[in-house]
Amino acid sequence: MSDLYIAAGGGGDPLGTLIAARALAADPADATEPADPARAPLIATYAWERPEVDPAAGGPLGEGDFDGLVHEGGGIRGGGFTAFTPATRARPPAGSTLPALAGDLPARLMLLDPARGLSCLSRQIGAMAEAAGADRIRIVDIGGDILTHGDEPGLCSPFGDALTLAACHLTGIPTTVHVGGLGLDGEIGERPLLERLAGCRPLVPGREAVAAAARALAWHPSEASALWAAAVLGSRGTVRTARTVIQLTDTSPGLHPLALPEAIAHNVVARALVAEHPATLDAAADVSHRLTGIPGLASERARTPRQSLSTRRIAFPDRDTAMKSLHEAADGTDHITLRHAARSLGLAWTDIPALRGVLTTDTPLLRLTP
């Protein structure tokens, strides 16, 4: 038997989900995992990325936004699902990192397409679990906004996580929620999350779990997953991200398990989705908007600075000039994310690998202090 993993919020969550899957597979206390920690996990994810990756961003991409998806599933649960391959391509003007992740992550990536609403999404997840022979679903969230109460001042994107919780509840399949890197998405602080996870024994991934995602971490613009990977590898201190300053602490590497009913009990939007069972994606997004004040399907575009959407190419600075600029952009923090470093130098996120070469760094974050 095999478990089905779900990257709760899309974006860079598949990277963190792979790290979590490798850690759980290597944990002798976790008897439901396969004995071979190198076995490629099955990871389902939304194609829901920031506008700098997906210029058409306004919600999650669906099957109709890609060419080259592999269609699978069906079975007794009805419905089906699609999987990514390295040859999959987003149809312009849409953009997605998932085809490249399908080539660089040792995992099978499958598309969560919520376009036809909550019930259909639940059937997709059920079909994935059935096809995989999975008797358990493991939802992975990096940062912790999946446990939102809906009123946190830093909350940005509660809808996708809540939709995941509600859809997994409807499958009836036993589900565990795993939260890695408390507070590293900059939405809910570490302290309130620790209170919500009181009594949960965290698992700390090993360096080999991060190594499994190294090829993707070298180019992907994810910040929360990069922060978690850096914390697992021993980084501590302050980090300047594209949106805020994050503190890496001794708690940051932990992966905290929580039963699905307990996670739903925390998440005000998920509770409402389960109770109201909206028939369409727009109706579900309206529920989230009503309860949090945050638009469910277009919030990222509203908060993304105009210059971050630019694909303008400029000449790369030399290392000394770049480091001087990045020290200024970091506002005295110990580290800076590669995504924010590229943005600060007027580069696109696709320039991250070349920027790493200029800066001679292969770590998830760029360290600025001795």
DRENDO-1510 file (C-alpha; in Angstrom, 1 decimal, always signed):
<recs>
REC; n; res; u; v; w
REC; 1; MET; +0.0; +0.0; +0.0 .
REC; 2; SER; +1.0; +3.6; -0.6 .
REC; 3; ASP; +0.0; +6.9; +0.8 .
REC; 4; LEU; -1.3; +9.8; -1.3 .
REC; 5; TYR; +0.3; +13.1; -0.5 .
REC; 6; ILE; -1.4; +16.4; -1.2 .
REC; 7; ALA; +0.5; +19.7; -1.4 .
REC; 8; ALA; -2.2; +21.8; +0.3 .
REC; 9; GLY; -1.8; +25.2; -1.4 .
REC; 10; GLY; -0.1; +24.7; -4.7 .
REC; 11; GLY; +2.8; +27.0; -5.7 .
REC; 12; GLY; +6.0; +25.7; -4.2 .
REC; 13; ASP; +4.3; +23.2; -1.8 .
REC; 14; PRO; +5.2; +20.1; -3.9 .
REC; 15; LEU; +8.9; +20.7; -2.9 .
REC; 16; GLY; +8.1; +20.8; +0.8 .
REC; 17; THR; +5.7; +17.9; +0.3 .
REC; 18; LEU; +8.5; +15.8; -1.1 .
REC; 19; ILE; +10.7; +16.6; +1.8 .
REC; 20; ALA; +7.9; +15.7; +4.2 .
REC; 21; ALA; +7.2; +12.4; +2.3 .
REC; 22; ARG; +10.9; +11.4; +2.5 .
REC; 23; ALA; +11.0; +12.2; +6.2 .
REC; 24; LEU; +7.9; +10.2; +7.0 .
REC; 25; ALA; +9.1; +7.3; +4.9 .
REC; 26; ALA; +12.4; +7.2; +6.9 .
REC; 27; ASP; +10.6; +7.5; +10.3 .
REC; 28; PRO; +10.5; +4.1; +12.0 .
REC; 29; ALA; +7.6; +5.4; +14.2 .
REC; 30; ASP; +5.4; +5.8; +11.2 .
REC; 31; ALA; +4.3; +2.2; +10.5 .
REC; 32; THR; +2.0; +3.1; +7.6 .
REC; 33; GLU; +4.8; +4.3; +5.3 .
REC; 34; PRO; +6.6; +2.0; +2.9 .
REC; 35; ALA; +9.9; +0.7; +4.2 .
REC; 36; ASP; +11.8; +2.1; +1.2 .
REC; 37; PRO; +12.4; +5.8; +1.8 .
REC; 38; ALA; +13.6; +6.3; -1.7 .
REC; 39; ARG; +10.3; +5.2; -3.2 .
REC; 40; ALA; +8.8; +7.9; -5.4 .
REC; 41; PRO; +5.7; +9.4; -3.6 .
REC; 42; LEU; +2.5; +10.3; -5.2 .
REC; 43; ILE; +1.9; +14.1; -4.8 .
REC; 44; ALA; -1.3; +15.9; -5.9 .
REC; 45; THR; -1.1; +19.6; -6.2 .
REC; 46; TYR; -3.0; +22.6; -7.5 .
REC; 47; ALA; -1.5; +24.5; -10.5 .
REC; 48; TRP; -1.9; +27.7; -8.5 .
REC; 49; GLU; +1.1; +29.9; -8.7 .
REC; 50; ARG; +2.1; +33.6; -8.3 .
REC; 51; PRO; +1.6; +36.0; -11.2 .
REC; 52; GLU; +5.3; +36.2; -11.9 .
REC; 53; VAL; +5.1; +32.5; -12.8 .
REC; 54; ASP; +1.6; +32.5; -14.2 .
REC; 55; PRO; +0.9; +35.9; -15.9 .
REC; 56; ALA; -2.8; +34.8; -16.3 .
REC; 57; ALA; -3.1; +34.1; -12.5 .
REC; 58; GLY; -6.5; +34.6; -11.2 .
REC; 59; GLY; -7.1; +31.2; -9.7 .
REC; 60; PRO; -5.9; +27.6; -10.2 .
REC; 61; LEU; -5.2; +26.3; -13.7 .
REC; 62; GLY; -7.2; +23.3; -14.8 .
REC; 63; GLU; -6.9; +20.5; -17.3 .
REC; 64; GLY; -7.8; +22.8; -20.2 .
REC; 65; ASP; -4.8; +25.0; -19.4 .
REC; 66; PHE; -2.3; +22.3; -20.2 .
REC; 67; ASP; -1.1; +20.2; -23.2 .
REC; 68; GLY; +0.4; +16.8; -22.6 .
REC; 69; LEU; -1.2; +15.8; -19.3 .
REC; 70; VAL; -1.6; +12.0; -18.8 .
REC; 71; HIS; -5.2; +11.0; -18.1 .
REC; 72; GLU; -5.8; +8.3; -15.6 .
REC; 73; GLY; -8.2; +7.1; -13.0 .
REC; 74; GLY; -11.9; +6.2; -13.0 .
REC; 75; GLY; -12.6; +3.1; -11.1 .
REC; 76; ILE; -15.4; +2.5; -8.5 .
REC; 77; ARG; -15.3; +6.0; -7.2 .
REC; 78; GLY; -16.0; +7.5; -10.6 .
REC; 79; GLY; -14.2; +10.4; -12.2 .
REC; 80; GLY; -10.6; +10.5; -13.1 .
REC; 81; PHE; -7.5; +12.6; -12.8 .
REC; 82; THR; -4.5; +13.8; -14.8 .
REC; 83; ALA; -0.7; +13.6; -14.1 .
REC; 84; PHE; +2.2; +15.8; -15.2 .
REC; 85; THR; +5.2; +14.7; -17.2 .
REC; 86; PRO; +8.3; +16.8; -18.1 .
REC; 87; ALA; +6.7; +17.2; -21.6 .
REC; 88; THR; +3.5; +18.8; -20.2 .
REC; 89; ARG; +3.2; +22.5; -21.2 .
REC; 90; ALA; +0.9; +25.3; -19.9 .
REC; 91; ARG; -1.0; +26.9; -22.7 .
REC; 92; PRO; +0.0; +30.6; -23.1 .
REC; 93; PRO; -0.5; +33.0; -21.6 .
REC; 94; ALA; -0.7; +30.7; -18.6 .
REC; 95; GLY; +2.5; +29.6; -16.9 .
REC; 96; SER; +3.4; +26.8; -14.5 .
REC; 97; THR; +6.5; +25.3; -12.8 .
REC; 98; LEU; +4.9; +21.9; -12.5 .
REC; 99; PRO; +6.1; +20.3; -15.7 .
REC; 100; ALA; +9.7; +21.2; -14.8 .
REC; 101; LEU; +9.0; +19.9; -11.3 .
REC; 102; ALA; +7.8; +16.6; -12.8 .
REC; 103; GLY; +11.3; +16.2; -14.3 .
REC; 104; ASP; +13.3; +17.3; -11.2 .
REC; 105; LEU; +11.4; +15.9; -8.3 .
REC; 106; PRO; +11.6; +12.1; -7.6 .
REC; 107; ALA; +7.8; +12.0; -7.3 .
REC; 108; ARG; +4.7; +11.5; -9.4 .
REC; 109; LEU; +2.9; +14.8; -9.7 .
REC; 110; MET; -0.9; +14.9; -10.3 .
REC; 111; LEU; -3.2; +17.8; -10.9 .
REC; 112; LEU; -5.9; +18.9; -8.5 .
REC; 113; ASP; -8.4; +20.7; -10.7 .
REC; 114; PRO; -11.2; +22.3; -8.6 .
REC; 115; ALA; -12.8; +24.1; -11.6 .
REC; 116; ARG; -16.0; +22.0; -11.2 .
REC; 117; GLY; -16.4; +22.5; -7.5 .
REC; 118; LEU; -15.8; +20.8; -4.2 .
REC; 119; SER; -17.6; +17.5; -4.9 .
REC; 120; CYS; -15.7; +17.0; -8.1 .
REC; 121; LEU; -12.4; +17.8; -6.4 .
REC; 122; SER; -13.2; +15.2; -3.8 .
REC; 123; ARG; -13.9; +12.6; -6.4 .
REC; 124; GLN; -10.6; +13.4; -8.1 .
REC; 125; ILE; -8.8; +12.8; -4.8 .
REC; 126; GLY; -10.7; +9.6; -4.3 .
REC; 127; ALA; -9.8; +8.4; -7.8 .
REC; 128; MET; -6.1; +9.2; -7.1 .
REC; 129; ALA; -6.1; +7.3; -3.9 .
REC; 130; GLU; -7.9; +4.3; -5.5 .
REC; 131; ALA; -5.5; +4.2; -8.4 .
REC; 132; ALA; -2.5; +4.3; -6.0 .
REC; 133; GLY; -3.9; +1.7; -3.7 .
REC; 134; ALA; -3.6; +4.4; -1.0 .
REC; 135; ASP; -5.4; +3.8; +2.3 .
REC; 136; ARG; -4.4; +7.1; +3.8 .
REC; 137; ILE; -4.1; +10.7; +2.6 .
REC; 138; ARG; -1.4; +13.0; +3.9 .
REC; 139; ILE; -2.0; +16.7; +3.4 .
REC; 140; VAL; +1.2; +18.8; +3.7 .
REC; 141; ASP; +1.2; +22.5; +4.3 .
REC; 142; ILE; +4.4; +24.5; +4.6 .
REC; 143; GLY; +4.0; +27.5; +6.9 .
REC; 144; GLY; +0.7; +26.7; +8.7 .
REC; 145; ASP; -2.0; +28.9; +7.2 .
REC; 146; ILE; -4.0; +25.7; +6.8 .
REC; 147; LEU; -4.8; +26.2; +10.5 .
REC; 148; THR; -6.2; +29.7; +10.0 .
REC; 149; HIS; -8.9; +31.1; +12.2 .
REC; 150; GLY; -9.6; +33.6; +9.5 .
REC; 151; ASP; -8.6; +36.8; +11.4 .
REC; 152; GLU; -4.8; +36.7; +11.5 .
REC; 153; PRO; -3.3; +40.1; +10.3 .
REC; 154; GLY; -0.7; +38.5; +8.0 .
REC; 155; LEU; -3.2; +36.1; +6.4 .
REC; 156; CYS; -2.9; +36.1; +2.5 .
REC; 157; SER; -4.2; +33.0; +0.9 .
REC; 158; PRO; -6.5; +30.8; +3.0 .
REC; 159; PHE; -8.8; +29.5; +0.3 .
REC; 160; GLY; -6.8; +26.7; -1.3 .
REC; 161; ASP; -5.8; +25.1; +1.9 .
REC; 162; ALA; -9.4; +25.2; +3.2 .
REC; 163; LEU; -10.7; +23.7; -0.1 .
REC; 164; THR; -8.2; +20.8; +0.3 .
REC; 165; LEU; -9.3; +20.1; +3.9 .
REC; 166; ALA; -13.0; +20.0; +2.9 .
REC; 167; ALA; -12.4; +17.9; -0.2 .
REC; 168; CYS; -10.4; +15.3; +1.7 .
REC; 169; HIS; -13.1; +15.2; +4.4 .
REC; 170; LEU; -15.7; +14.3; +1.7 .
REC; 171; THR; -13.6; +11.4; +0.5 .
REC; 172; GLY; -14.1; +9.6; +3.8 .
REC; 173; ILE; -10.5; +8.3; +3.5 .
REC; 174; PRO; -8.4; +8.6; +6.7 .
REC; 175; THR; -6.4; +11.7; +6.4 .
REC; 176; THR; -3.6; +13.3; +8.4 .
REC; 177; VAL; -2.4; +16.9; +8.1 .
REC; 178; HIS; +1.3; +17.6; +8.4 .
REC; 179; VAL; +2.5; +21.2; +8.9 .
REC; 180; GLY; +6.1; +21.9; +8.3 .
REC; 181; GLY; +8.1; +25.1; +9.0 .
REC; 182; LEU; +5.7; +26.9; +11.4 .
REC; 183; GLY; +5.2; +30.5; +10.4 .
REC; 184; LEU; +7.6; +30.3; +7.4 .
REC; 185; ASP; +5.0; +31.5; +4.9 .
REC; 186; GLY; +4.7; +34.8; +6.8 .
REC; 187; GLU; +1.0; +34.4; +7.4 .
REC; 188; ILE; +0.5; +33.1; +10.9 .
REC; 189; GLY; +3.2; +33.4; +13.6 .
REC; 190; GLU; +5.1; +30.5; +15.1 .
REC; 191; ARG; +3.7; +31.0; +18.6 .
REC; 192; PRO; +0.0; +30.8; +17.8 .
REC; 193; LEU; +0.7; +27.8; +15.6 .
REC; 194; LEU; +2.5; +26.0; +18.4 .
REC; 195; GLU; -0.6; +26.6; +20.6 .
REC; 196; ARG; -2.9; +25.2; +17.9 .
REC; 197; LEU; -0.6; +22.1; +17.6 .
REC; 198; ALA; -0.1; +21.6; +21.3 .
REC; 199; GLY; +0.5; +17.9; +22.0 .
REC; 200; CYS; +1.7; +17.0; +18.5 .
REC; 201; ARG; +5.1; +15.4; +18.4 .
REC; 202; PRO; +7.1; +17.0; +15.6 .
REC; 203; LEU; +9.3; +15.0; +13.3 .
REC; 204; VAL; +12.5; +16.7; +12.1 .
REC; 205; PRO; +13.5; +15.6; +8.6 .
REC; 206; GLY; +17.1; +14.6; +7.9 .
REC; 207; ARG; +19.4; +16.3; +5.4 .
REC; 208; GLU; +18.8; +13.4; +2.9 .
REC; 209; ALA; +15.1; +14.5; +2.7 .
REC; 210; VAL; +16.2; +17.9; +1.6 .
REC; 211; ALA; +18.7; +16.5; -0.8 .
REC; 212; ALA; +15.9; +14.7; -2.6 .
REC; 213; ALA; +14.5; +18.1; -3.6 .
REC; 214; ALA; +17.9; +19.8; -4.3 .
REC; 215; ARG; +17.6; +19.9; -8.1 .
REC; 216; ALA; +14.2; +21.7; -7.9 .
REC; 217; LEU; +15.3; +24.0; -5.0 .
REC; 218; ALA; +18.1; +25.2; -7.2 .
REC; 219; TRP; +15.7; +27.1; -9.5 .
REC; 220; HIS; +12.2; +27.2; -8.1 .
REC; 221; PRO; +11.1; +30.6; -6.7 .
REC; 222; SER; +9.3; +29.0; -3.7 .
REC; 223; GLU; +10.2; +30.8; -0.5 .
REC; 224; ALA; +8.3; +28.9; +2.2 .
REC; 225; SER; +9.7; +25.5; +1.1 .
REC; 226; ALA; +13.2; +27.0; +0.6 .
REC; 227; LEU; +13.0; +28.4; +4.1 .
REC; 228; TRP; +12.0; +25.1; +5.5 .
REC; 229; ALA; +14.8; +23.3; +3.7 .
REC; 230; ALA; +17.3; +25.8; +5.0 .
REC; 231; ALA; +16.0; +25.4; +8.5 .
REC; 232; VAL; +16.4; +21.6; +8.2 .
REC; 233; LEU; +19.9; +22.1; +7.0 .
REC; 234; GLY; +20.7; +24.2; +10.1 .
REC; 235; SER; +20.1; +27.8; +9.1 .
REC; 236; ARG; +18.9; +30.1; +11.9 .
REC; 237; GLY; +18.3; +33.9; +12.2 .
REC; 238; THR; +16.3; +36.5; +10.2 .
REC; 239; VAL; +15.5; +36.1; +6.5 .
REC; 240; ARG; +14.3; +38.8; +4.1 .
REC; 241; THR; +11.7; +37.4; +1.8 .
REC; 242; ALA; +9.8; +39.1; -1.1 .
REC; 243; ARG; +7.0; +40.2; +1.3 .
REC; 244; THR; +8.3; +40.3; +4.9 .
REC; 245; VAL; +11.0; +39.2; +7.4 .
REC; 246; ILE; +10.9; +35.7; +8.7 .
REC; 247; GLN; +12.7; +34.3; +11.8 .
REC; 248; LEU; +14.3; +30.8; +11.5 .
REC; 249; THR; +14.3; +29.2; +15.0 .
REC; 250; ASP; +15.0; +25.8; +16.5 .
REC; 251; THR; +11.3; +25.0; +16.0 .
REC; 252; SER; +11.4; +25.8; +12.2 .
REC; 253; PRO; +12.6; +22.4; +11.0 .
REC; 254; GLY; +9.7; +20.5; +12.6 .
REC; 255; LEU; +6.9; +18.6; +10.8 .
REC; 256; HIS; +3.8; +18.5; +12.9 .
REC; 257; PRO; +1.0; +15.9; +12.4 .
REC; 258; LEU; -2.6; +16.7; +13.1 .
REC; 259; ALA; -5.8; +14.6; +12.5 .
REC; 260; LEU; -8.0; +16.0; +9.8 .
REC; 261; PRO; -11.0; +16.7; +12.1 .
REC; 262; GLU; -8.7; +18.7; +14.4 .
REC; 263; ALA; -7.4; +20.7; +11.4 .
REC; 264; ILE; -10.9; +21.4; +10.2 .
REC; 265; ALA; -11.9; +22.5; +13.7 .
REC; 266; HIS; -9.2; +25.2; +13.5 .
REC; 267; ASN; -10.0; +26.3; +9.9 .
REC; 268; VAL; -13.1; +28.5; +9.8 .
REC; 269; VAL; -13.3; +28.4; +6.0 .
REC; 270; ALA; -13.0; +24.6; +5.8 .
REC; 271; ARG; -15.8; +24.2; +8.4 .
REC; 272; ALA; -18.1; +26.4; +6.4 .
REC; 273; LEU; -17.3; +24.6; +3.2 .
REC; 274; VAL; -18.1; +21.2; +4.8 .
REC; 275; ALA; -21.3; +22.6; +6.2 .
REC; 276; GLU; -22.5; +24.6; +3.2 .
REC; 277; HIS; -21.2; +22.3; +0.4 .
REC; 278; PRO; -21.0; +25.0; -2.3 .
REC; 279; ALA; -21.7; +23.6; -5.8 .
REC; 280; THR; -19.2; +25.6; -7.8 .
REC; 281; LEU; -15.6; +26.9; -7.3 .
REC; 282; ASP; -16.8; +30.5; -7.4 .
REC; 283; ALA; -19.4; +29.8; -4.7 .
REC; 284; ALA; -16.7; +28.2; -2.5 .
REC; 285; ALA; -14.4; +31.2; -3.1 .
REC; 286; ASP; -17.3; +33.4; -2.0 .
REC; 287; VAL; -17.5; +31.5; +1.3 .
REC; 288; SER; -13.8; +32.1; +1.9 .
REC; 289; HIS; -14.1; +35.8; +1.0 .
REC; 290; ARG; -17.1; +36.3; +3.3 .
REC; 291; LEU; -15.4; +34.8; +6.3 .
REC; 292; THR; -11.9; +36.2; +5.9 .
REC; 293; GLY; -12.3; +39.3; +3.8 .
REC; 294; ILE; -9.7; +38.0; +1.3 .
REC; 295; PRO; -10.8; +37.3; -2.3 .
REC; 296; GLY; -10.5; +33.5; -2.9 .
REC; 297; LEU; -9.4; +33.5; -6.5 .
REC; 298; ALA; -7.6; +36.8; -7.3 .
REC; 299; SER; -5.8; +37.9; -4.1 .
REC; 300; GLU; -2.2; +37.2; -5.3 .
REC; 301; ARG; -2.5; +39.5; -8.3 .
REC; 302; ALA; -3.8; +42.3; -6.1 .
REC; 303; ARG; -0.8; +42.1; -3.8 .
REC; 304; THR; +2.0; +41.6; -6.3 .
REC; 305; PRO; +4.1; +44.6; -7.1 .
REC; 306; ARG; +3.9; +45.6; -10.8 .
REC; 307; GLN; +7.6; +45.3; -11.3 .
REC; 308; SER; +7.6; +41.7; -10.1 .
REC; 309; LEU; +5.6; +40.8; -13.2 .
REC; 310; SER; +8.3; +42.1; -15.5 .
REC; 311; THR; +10.3; +39.8; -17.7 .
REC; 312; ARG; +12.8; +42.6; -18.6 .
REC; 313; ARG; +16.3; +41.2; -18.9 .
REC; 314; ILE; +19.3; +43.2; -17.7 .
REC; 315; ALA; +23.0; +42.5; -17.5 .
REC; 316; PHE; +24.1; +40.5; -14.5 .
REC; 317; PRO; +26.2; +42.4; -12.0 .
REC; 318; ASP; +29.5; +41.0; -10.8 .
REC; 319; ARG; +29.5; +39.2; -7.4 .
REC; 320; ASP; +30.8; +42.2; -5.4 .
REC; 321; THR; +28.3; +44.6; -6.9 .
REC; 322; ALA; +25.4; +42.1; -6.4 .
REC; 323; MET; +26.3; +41.4; -2.8 .
REC; 324; LYS; +26.5; +45.1; -2.0 .
REC; 325; SER; +23.0; +45.6; -3.5 .
REC; 326; LEU; +21.6; +42.6; -1.7 .
REC; 327; HIS; +23.0; +43.7; +1.7 .
REC; 328; GLU; +21.0; +46.9; +1.2 .
REC; 329; ALA; +17.9; +45.0; +0.1 .
REC; 330; ALA; +18.1; +42.7; +3.0 .
REC; 331; ASP; +17.5; +45.4; +5.6 .
REC; 332; GLY; +20.1; +44.0; +8.1 .
REC; 333; THR; +18.8; +40.4; +8.0 .
REC; 334; ASP; +21.0; +37.4; +8.2 .
REC; 335; HIS; +19.8; +35.8; +4.9 .
REC; 336; ILE; +17.8; +36.7; +1.8 .
REC; 337; THR; +15.7; +34.4; -0.3 .
REC; 338; LEU; +16.9; +33.9; -3.9 .
REC; 339; ARG; +13.5; +35.0; -5.2 .
REC; 340; HIS; +13.8; +38.3; -3.4 .
REC; 341; ALA; +17.5; +38.6; -4.4 .
REC; 342; ALA; +16.6; +38.3; -8.1 .
REC; 343; ARG; +13.8; +40.8; -7.7 .
REC; 344; SER; +16.0; +43.2; -5.9 .
REC; 345; LEU; +18.5; +43.1; -8.8 .
REC; 346; GLY; +15.8; +43.6; -11.4 .
REC; 347; LEU; +16.0; +40.0; -12.6 .
REC; 348; ALA; +13.2; +37.5; -13.3 .
REC; 349; TRP; +12.7; +34.4; -11.2 .
REC; 350; THR; +13.9; +32.4; -14.2 .
REC; 351; ASP; +17.3; +34.0; -13.6 .
REC; 352; ILE; +17.8; +32.3; -10.2 .
REC; 353; PRO; +20.1; +29.6; -11.5 .
REC; 354; ALA; +22.4; +32.1; -13.2 .
REC; 355; LEU; +22.3; +34.3; -10.2 .
REC; 356; ARG; +23.4; +31.4; -8.0 .
REC; 357; GLY; +26.4; +31.0; -10.3 .
REC; 358; VAL; +27.3; +34.7; -9.9 .
REC; 359; LEU; +26.9; +34.5; -6.1 .
REC; 360; THR; +28.6; +31.1; -5.9 .
REC; 361; THR; +26.0; +29.6; -3.7 .
REC; 362; ASP; +24.1; +26.3; -3.8 .
REC; 363; THR; +22.1; +26.7; -0.5 .
REC; 364; PRO; +18.3; +27.3; -0.3 .
REC; 365; LEU; +19.0; +30.8; +1.0 .
REC; 366; LEU; +21.8; +33.3; +0.5 .
REC; 367; ARG; +23.5; +34.0; +3.8 .
REC; 368; LEU; +24.6; +37.6; +4.3 .
REC; 369; THR; +26.2; +37.6; +7.7 .
REC; 370; PRO; +29.4; +35.7; +8.8 .
</recs>
